[in-house]
Amino acid sequence: MILDLTKARSWDDIVALVADAAAAAKPGDWILGRGWHQDKWDRVPEPNVDGLPVHDALSKATPNNPVLLTHASGHSALANAKAMELSKISGTTTNPAGGEIIRDAKGHAIGAFLETAQSLVRYRAGHDTPEEARARTRKHVELAARECLVHGVTTFHDAGASFSTVDLYKKMAEEGALPVRLYVMLSAGNKALAERGASYRTIGAVDNHLTVRTVKRLIDGALGAHGAWLLEPYADLPTSTGLNTESVEAMKETAKFAIENGFQLATHAIGDRGNRETLDIYEEAFKSHPEKTDVRWRIEHAQHINSADIPRFAQWGVIPAMQGIHCTSDAPWVYKRLGEKRAEEGAYVWRKLMAAGSIIPNGTDVPVEPIDPMSCFYATVTRKLKDGTTFFPGQKMTREEALRSYTINGAFAGFEEGLKGSLKPGKLADITVLSRDILTCPEDDIPGTEVLYTIIGGKVLYRKSG
């Protein structure tokens, strides 16, 4: 429903795509897109600031339409002059806490916004009625559910939904219009959580199609956007150690709410400092409530961890919810961002975490990466990059470990191992049938494996045609 920028090979490609969309739009309509990544382009844009394009070419191509283009990671965005004008962003606009407006040498905003600064670009959907807005969101859910079924995903962990989105999920589930099972993390501020959060805690509603028992937080950004919070400066940007996107004090307040109200806490942390600070917050909460056991709090991504913190995950029962595909997709710029020594010691260290006793669930973090589990499974067991090289192959999983990470470990991460994650009498009969045995087929055949059937609750909800 928006522009797909994942295949763009240059800034010029993106400008052309947006110009075509603007030509077909009404003046004033917003042009939205997602999926660009400057490190995947075949050339550095000119002019640029730290590799990020200046908005001039985009603004010239779209004088009458505001444009907002989100990075593949979701942790930065590009806007044109019209969008900045409507959002009243000027040379005097200050950086918000946990974010940055990228500026040129003269102090002019180039149109790039990192982390929390993205919220300064005030997108408006137009003149939709509330009913039209709800219909659009419902269409989003229907399309997303279909993508899950086509790719064999029977349960989806939705890492950050608003109260209104949860209300929609519940309504659709009750109507029989939500085919996949959702494990939902609430995304709301501490004040809203205190007022409404406890009433939204839901386990196994509508025949186990909806569970809401987790709160989602973000303590830092992403490596690709120089937003991950590091203990030491970036190798390719020595003036920066990344961004702390939510204060430690606010995070502690969230942790207090979660542990006192029976919620799991899941925190996005990518940099080694982000992971350390999160572990510190969790440890403090656990020590304050020793009666709370088996809470299974999570760190989402846990991509770069200091060696001293690796054992702390298992020590406190913290789940590193990781994504195999991020390793091979990100590797080219991980070297740039961290340098080889730090990359080897702490980047995507699955074997080190498992050796210390951690249980790792897997996923693709769609839409950061495509939803297809096969590409992620392949990355997990090979750590092979597009150029044929491997990224520290000593940290890869065996095929059986990778399969467990995608099934029973995912169920464990949602307190659902008694219901799903393995084939056993009495479980929910959520089954994916593949075109080949990914435990025994030739390694390089794994990515081409197709989903033949997706079965949920014993019912075939997707069958490959032909």
C-alpha positions as CSV (number, residue, x, y, z in Angstrom):
1,M,0.0,0.0,0.0
2,I,3.1,2.2,0.0
3,L,6.3,2.4,-2.2
4,D,8.6,-0.6,-1.8
5,L,12.1,0.8,-1.8
6,T,14.0,-2.4,-0.9
7,K,15.2,-3.0,-4.5
8,A,16.4,0.5,-5.2
9,R,20.1,0.5,-6.0
10,S,20.7,4.2,-5.7
11,W,19.3,7.5,-4.5
12,D,18.5,8.3,-8.2
13,D,16.3,5.2,-8.3
14,I,14.3,6.3,-5.3
15,V,13.8,9.9,-6.6
16,A,12.5,8.3,-9.9
17,L,10.1,6.0,-8.1
18,V,8.7,8.8,-5.9
19,A,8.4,11.2,-9.0
20,D,6.3,8.5,-10.7
21,A,4.1,8.1,-7.7
22,A,3.7,11.9,-7.4
23,A,2.7,12.2,-11.0
24,A,-0.2,9.8,-10.3
25,A,-1.2,11.5,-7.1
26,K,-3.3,14.6,-6.3
27,P,-1.4,17.7,-5.2
28,G,-1.1,17.6,-1.5
29,D,-1.3,13.8,-1.2
30,W,1.4,12.3,0.9
31,I,3.8,9.9,-0.8
32,L,5.0,7.2,1.6
33,G,7.6,4.5,1.2
34,R,9.9,2.2,3.1
35,G,12.9,0.0,2.6
36,W,15.8,2.1,1.5
37,H,19.3,1.5,2.9
38,Q,22.2,3.7,1.9
39,D,24.7,0.9,2.5
40,K,22.9,-1.2,-0.2
41,W,23.2,1.5,-2.9
42,D,25.8,1.0,-5.6
43,R,27.1,4.6,-5.2
44,V,27.1,7.3,-2.6
45,P,24.6,10.0,-3.4
46,E,25.9,13.5,-4.2
47,P,25.5,15.7,-2.3
48,N,25.4,13.9,1.0
49,V,26.1,14.1,4.7
50,D,27.7,11.0,6.2
51,G,26.4,9.1,3.2
52,L,22.8,10.3,3.6
53,P,21.3,12.2,0.6
54,V,20.4,15.9,0.6
55,H,16.7,16.3,-0.2
56,D,17.1,18.8,-3.1
57,A,16.6,16.3,-6.0
58,L,13.6,14.7,-4.3
59,S,12.1,18.1,-3.5
60,K,12.5,19.3,-7.1
61,A,10.8,16.1,-8.4
62,T,7.9,16.5,-5.9
63,P,7.2,20.2,-5.4
64,N,3.4,19.7,-4.6
65,N,3.5,16.5,-2.6
66,P,4.9,15.9,0.9
67,V,7.2,12.8,0.9
68,L,8.2,10.6,3.8
69,L,10.5,7.5,3.1
70,T,11.3,5.2,6.0
71,H,14.7,3.4,6.3
72,A,14.6,-0.4,6.0
73,S,15.3,-0.6,9.7
74,G,12.5,1.8,10.6
75,H,15.1,3.9,12.6
76,S,15.5,6.8,10.2
77,A,13.5,8.6,7.5
78,L,14.0,10.9,4.6
79,A,11.6,13.8,3.9
80,N,11.3,16.4,1.1
81,A,10.9,20.1,1.4
82,K,7.1,20.0,1.3
83,A,6.9,17.6,4.2
84,M,9.3,19.7,6.3
85,E,7.4,22.8,5.4
86,L,4.1,21.3,6.5
87,S,5.8,20.0,9.7
88,K,7.2,23.5,10.4
89,I,10.8,22.1,10.5
90,S,13.3,25.0,10.2
91,G,16.9,25.9,11.0
92,T,15.9,26.6,14.6
93,T,14.1,23.2,15.2
94,T,16.0,21.4,17.9
95,N,16.8,17.7,18.2
96,P,14.3,15.8,20.4
97,A,15.7,13.5,23.1
98,G,17.0,10.3,21.5
99,G,16.9,11.7,17.9
100,E,18.8,13.9,15.5
101,I,17.9,16.1,12.5
102,I,20.8,15.7,10.1
103,R,22.2,19.0,8.9
104,D,24.7,20.2,6.4
105,A,27.7,22.4,7.2
106,K,25.6,25.5,7.1
107,G,23.0,24.1,9.5
108,H,20.3,23.4,7.0
109,A,18.2,20.2,7.5
110,I,19.1,17.8,4.6
111,G,15.8,15.9,5.0
112,A,17.2,13.0,7.1
113,F,15.8,12.3,10.5
114,L,17.2,9.7,12.9
115,E,15.3,7.7,15.6
116,T,12.9,9.9,17.6
117,A,13.4,12.9,15.3
118,Q,11.2,11.0,12.7
119,S,8.2,12.1,14.8
120,L,8.9,15.7,13.9
121,V,7.7,15.0,10.3
122,R,3.9,15.1,10.9
123,Y,2.3,12.8,8.4
124,R,-1.4,13.4,7.9
125,A,-3.4,10.8,6.0
126,G,-5.6,13.5,4.5
127,H,-9.3,14.0,5.0
128,D,-10.3,10.4,5.8
129,T,-13.3,9.9,8.1
130,P,-12.6,7.8,11.2
131,E,-14.5,4.9,9.4
132,E,-12.2,5.2,6.4
133,A,-9.1,5.2,8.6
134,R,-10.3,2.1,10.4
135,A,-11.1,0.4,7.0
136,R,-7.5,1.2,5.8
137,T,-6.0,-0.3,9.0
138,R,-8.2,-3.4,8.6
139,K,-6.9,-3.8,5.1
140,H,-3.4,-3.6,6.4
141,V,-4.1,-6.5,8.8
142,E,-5.8,-8.6,6.1
143,L,-2.9,-8.2,3.8
144,A,-0.4,-8.9,6.5
145,A,-2.3,-12.1,7.6
146,R,-2.3,-13.3,4.0
147,E,1.5,-12.8,3.8
148,C,1.9,-14.9,6.9
149,L,-0.2,-17.8,5.5
150,V,1.6,-17.7,2.2
151,H,5.0,-18.0,3.9
152,G,4.0,-20.6,6.4
153,V,3.8,-18.4,9.5
154,T,1.1,-19.6,11.9
155,T,1.9,-17.4,14.9
156,F,3.2,-13.8,14.6
157,H,4.8,-11.9,17.4
158,D,3.7,-8.3,16.8
159,A,6.4,-6.2,18.5
160,G,4.5,-3.0,19.2
161,A,0.8,-2.4,18.8
162,S,-1.4,0.5,20.0
163,F,-4.5,0.0,22.2
164,S,-6.6,0.8,19.1
165,T,-4.8,-1.8,17.0
166,V,-5.3,-4.4,19.7
167,D,-9.0,-3.5,19.7
168,L,-9.1,-4.1,16.0
169,Y,-7.3,-7.5,16.3
170,K,-9.9,-8.6,18.9
171,K,-12.8,-7.5,16.8
172,M,-11.4,-9.3,13.7
173,A,-10.6,-12.4,15.7
174,E,-14.2,-12.5,17.1
175,E,-15.5,-12.2,13.5
176,G,-13.3,-15.1,12.3
177,A,-11.4,-12.6,10.1
178,L,-8.0,-13.1,11.8
179,P,-6.6,-16.4,10.5
180,V,-3.1,-16.3,12.1
181,R,-2.5,-16.3,15.8
182,L,-1.1,-13.1,17.3
183,Y,1.2,-12.6,20.3
184,V,1.1,-8.9,20.8
185,M,3.3,-6.4,22.6
186,L,1.7,-3.2,23.8
187,S,3.4,0.0,22.6
188,A,2.3,2.9,24.9
189,G,3.8,5.4,27.2
190,N,4.1,4.9,30.9
191,K,1.2,7.1,31.7
192,A,-1.1,5.3,29.3
193,L,0.1,1.9,30.6
194,A,-0.7,2.9,34.1
195,E,-4.2,4.1,33.1
196,R,-5.2,1.3,30.7
197,G,-2.4,-1.3,30.3
198,A,-3.5,-3.8,33.0
199,S,-7.0,-4.1,31.4
200,Y,-5.5,-5.2,28.1
201,R,-3.7,-8.2,29.4
202,T,-5.2,-11.1,27.5
203,I,-4.1,-14.7,27.2
204,G,-5.4,-17.1,24.5
205,A,-8.5,-15.1,23.6
206,V,-10.8,-16.3,20.7
207,D,-9.6,-19.9,20.5
208,N,-5.9,-18.9,21.1
209,H,-5.9,-16.3,18.3
210,L,-5.0,-13.3,20.5
211,T,-2.6,-12.9,23.4
212,V,-1.5,-9.6,24.8
213,R,0.9,-10.0,27.7
214,T,4.0,-8.0,26.7
215,V,5.1,-4.4,26.7
216,K,7.5,-3.2,24.0
217,R,10.3,-0.6,24.6
218,L,13.2,0.7,22.5
219,I,16.4,1.7,24.4
220,D,18.4,2.5,21.2
221,G,18.3,2.5,17.4
222,A,19.9,0.4,14.7
223,L,23.5,-0.1,13.5
224,G,22.7,0.8,9.9
225,A,21.5,4.3,10.9
226,H,24.3,4.8,13.5
227,G,21.6,4.7,16.1
228,A,22.6,1.6,18.1
229,W,23.9,2.7,21.6
230,L,27.5,1.6,21.9
231,L,30.0,1.5,24.8
232,E,32.7,2.9,22.4
233,P,32.4,5.2,19.3
234,Y,31.5,3.9,15.9
235,A,34.5,2.9,13.8
236,D,33.2,4.8,10.9
237,L,31.8,7.7,12.9
238,P,34.1,8.4,15.8
239,T,32.1,11.4,17.0
240,S,29.1,9.2,17.9
241,T,28.3,6.3,20.2
242,G,24.7,6.1,18.9
243,L,21.4,7.2,20.5
244,N,19.6,6.3,23.7
245,T,16.0,6.6,22.5
246,E,14.2,6.1,25.8
247,S,15.7,7.3,29.1
248,V,16.9,4.7,31.6
249,E,14.6,6.2,34.2
250,A,11.5,5.9,31.9
251,M,12.6,2.3,31.2
252,K,12.8,1.5,34.9
253,E,9.2,2.8,35.3
254,T,8.1,0.5,32.5
255,A,9.9,-2.4,34.1
256,K,8.1,-1.7,37.4
257,F,4.7,-1.6,35.7
258,A,5.5,-4.9,33.9
259,I,6.7,-6.9,36.8
260,E,3.9,-5.7,39.1
261,N,1.1,-6.4,36.6
262,G,2.2,-9.8,35.1
263,F,3.5,-8.5,31.8
264,Q,6.6,-9.7,30.0
265,L,8.9,-6.8,29.0
266,A,10.5,-6.9,25.5
267,T,13.1,-4.2,24.8
268,H,14.7,-3.4,21.5
269,A,18.4,-3.2,22.1
270,I,21.0,-3.6,19.4
271,G,24.2,-1.9,20.6
272,D,26.4,-3.3,23.4
273,R,25.6,-0.4,25.7
274,G,21.9,-0.7,24.9
275,N,22.0,-4.4,25.8
276,R,24.0,-3.7,29.0
277,E,21.7,-0.9,30.2
278,T,18.7,-3.1,29.5
279,L,20.1,-6.1,31.4
280,D,20.9,-3.7,34.3
281,I,17.3,-2.5,34.3
282,Y,15.9,-6.1,34.2
283,E,18.3,-7.2,37.0
284,E,17.2,-4.4,39.3
285,A,13.5,-5.3,38.7
286,F,14.1,-9.0,39.3
287,K,16.0,-8.3,42.5
288,S,13.2,-6.0,43.7
289,H,10.7,-8.8,43.2
290,P,12.3,-12.1,43.9
291,E,8.9,-13.7,44.2
292,K,8.4,-13.2,40.5
293,T,9.9,-16.2,38.7
294,D,9.8,-17.4,35.1
295,V,9.0,-13.9,33.8
296,R,10.9,-14.6,30.5
297,W,11.7,-10.9,29.7
298,R,13.2,-10.5,26.3
299,I,15.7,-8.4,24.5
300,E,14.7,-8.0,20.9
301,H,17.6,-8.3,18.4
302,A,20.6,-8.4,20.9
303,Q,22.8,-7.9,17.9
304,H,26.0,-6.6,19.5
305,I,26.8,-7.7,23.1
306,N,29.9,-7.1,25.2
307,S,31.5,-10.3,26.2
308,A,31.0,-9.6,29.9
309,D,27.2,-9.4,29.3
310,I,26.7,-12.7,27.4
311,P,26.3,-14.9,30.5
312,R,23.9,-12.5,32.1
313,F,21.1,-13.5,29.7
314,A,21.0,-17.0,31.0
315,Q,21.8,-16.0,34.5
316,W,18.6,-13.9,34.7
317,G,16.5,-15.9,32.3
318,V,16.4,-13.1,29.7
319,I,15.6,-14.3,26.2
320,P,17.7,-12.9,23.3
321,A,15.0,-12.8,20.6
322,M,17.3,-12.7,17.5
323,Q,16.9,-12.7,13.7
324,G,19.3,-14.9,11.7
325,I,18.7,-12.9,8.5
326,H,20.0,-9.7,10.2
327,C,23.4,-11.3,10.5
328,T,23.9,-11.9,6.8
329,S,22.0,-8.8,5.6
330,D,23.8,-6.4,8.0
331,A,27.3,-8.0,7.9
332,P,28.8,-5.7,5.3
333,W,28.2,-2.6,7.4
334,V,28.7,-4.3,10.7
335,Y,32.4,-4.4,9.9
336,K,32.3,-0.7,9.0
337,R,30.4,0.3,12.1
338,L,32.2,-1.8,14.7
339,G,35.5,-2.9,13.2
340,E,36.5,-6.5,12.9
341,K,37.5,-7.1,16.5
342,R,34.3,-5.9,18.1
343,A,32.3,-7.7,15.3
344,E,33.9,-11.0,16.1
345,E,33.6,-10.6,19.9
346,G,30.0,-9.7,20.1
347,A,28.0,-9.5,16.9
348,Y,25.3,-12.1,16.4
349,V,27.0,-14.5,18.8
350,W,24.4,-17.2,18.8
351,R,26.7,-20.1,19.8
352,K,28.2,-18.0,22.7
353,L,24.7,-17.3,24.0
354,M,23.6,-20.9,23.6
355,A,26.7,-22.2,25.3
356,A,26.0,-19.9,28.3
357,G,22.5,-21.4,28.5
358,S,20.3,-19.0,26.5
359,I,17.2,-20.0,24.5
360,I,17.1,-18.1,21.2
361,P,13.9,-17.6,19.2
362,N,14.2,-16.7,15.6
363,G,12.3,-14.5,13.1
364,T,12.8,-12.1,10.2
365,D,11.7,-8.8,11.8
366,V,9.5,-8.1,8.8
367,P,9.2,-5.4,7.3
368,V,12.9,-4.8,8.1
369,E,13.6,-8.1,6.1
370,P,11.1,-10.1,4.0
371,I,8.8,-12.4,6.0
372,D,10.0,-15.6,4.3
373,P,11.4,-17.9,7.0
374,M,13.4,-19.9,4.5
375,S,15.9,-17.1,3.8
376,C,16.3,-16.6,7.6
377,F,16.7,-20.3,8.3
378,Y,19.4,-20.4,5.5
379,A,21.2,-17.4,7.1
380,T,21.1,-19.1,10.5
381,V,22.7,-22.3,9.4
382,T,25.2,-20.8,6.9
383,R,25.9,-17.1,7.9
384,K,26.7,-16.8,4.2
385,L,26.6,-13.4,2.5
386,K,25.5,-12.6,-1.0
387,D,29.2,-12.5,-2.2
388,G,29.7,-16.1,-0.9
389,T,31.8,-15.2,2.1
390,T,30.7,-16.1,5.6
391,F,30.4,-13.9,8.7
392,F,32.2,-15.7,11.6
393,P,30.8,-19.1,10.7
394,G,31.8,-20.5,14.1
395,Q,28.6,-18.9,15.5
396,K,26.1,-20.5,13.1
397,M,23.5,-22.9,14.3
398,T,23.0,-26.5,13.3
399,R,19.9,-27.2,11.2
400,E,18.1,-28.8,14.1
401,E,19.0,-25.8,16.4
402,A,17.7,-23.4,13.7
403,L,14.5,-25.4,13.4
404,R,13.9,-25.3,17.1
405,S,14.7,-21.5,17.1
406,Y,11.8,-21.1,14.7
407,T,9.3,-23.4,16.4
408,I,9.5,-24.5,20.0
409,N,11.8,-21.7,21.1
410,G,9.5,-19.1,19.6
411,A,6.6,-20.7,21.5
412,F,8.7,-20.7,24.7
413,A,9.4,-16.9,24.2
414,G,5.6,-16.4,24.3
415,F,4.8,-18.9,27.2
416,E,3.1,-21.1,24.7
417,E,5.3,-24.2,24.5
418,G,2.4,-26.2,25.9
419,L,0.2,-25.3,23.0
420,K,2.5,-25.0,20.0
421,G,6.0,-25.3,18.7
422,S,6.1,-29.0,18.2
423,L,3.8,-31.8,16.9
424,K,2.3,-33.5,19.8
425,P,-1.3,-34.8,20.7
426,G,-3.2,-32.1,22.5
427,K,-1.4,-29.1,20.9
428,L,-3.1,-26.7,18.4
429,A,-2.3,-28.5,15.1
430,D,-0.6,-25.5,13.6
431,I,1.5,-27.1,10.8
432,T,3.5,-25.9,7.9
433,V,4.2,-28.4,5.1
434,L,7.3,-27.6,3.0
435,S,8.4,-28.8,-0.5
436,R,11.6,-30.4,0.8
437,D,13.2,-31.5,4.1
438,I,15.2,-28.6,5.2
439,L,17.1,-30.7,7.7
440,T,18.6,-33.0,5.0
441,C,18.4,-31.2,1.6
442,P,21.6,-29.7,0.0
443,E,22.3,-26.5,1.9
444,D,21.9,-24.1,-1.1
445,D,18.5,-25.6,-1.8
446,I,17.1,-24.2,1.4
447,P,16.2,-20.7,0.2
448,G,14.1,-22.2,-2.7
449,T,12.0,-24.3,-0.4
450,E,8.3,-23.6,-0.9
451,V,5.4,-23.7,1.5
452,L,2.8,-26.2,0.2
453,Y,0.3,-25.9,3.0
454,T,-0.3,-23.7,6.0
455,I,-2.5,-25.4,8.6
456,I,-3.9,-23.6,11.6
457,G,-6.0,-25.4,14.2
458,G,-6.1,-28.4,11.9
459,K,-7.6,-26.4,9.0
460,V,-5.8,-25.8,5.8
461,L,-5.8,-22.0,5.4
462,Y,-3.3,-21.9,2.5
463,R,-2.6,-24.3,-0.3
464,K,0.0,-23.6,-3.0
465,S,-1.7,-23.7,-6.4
466,G,-0.2,-25.4,-9.4
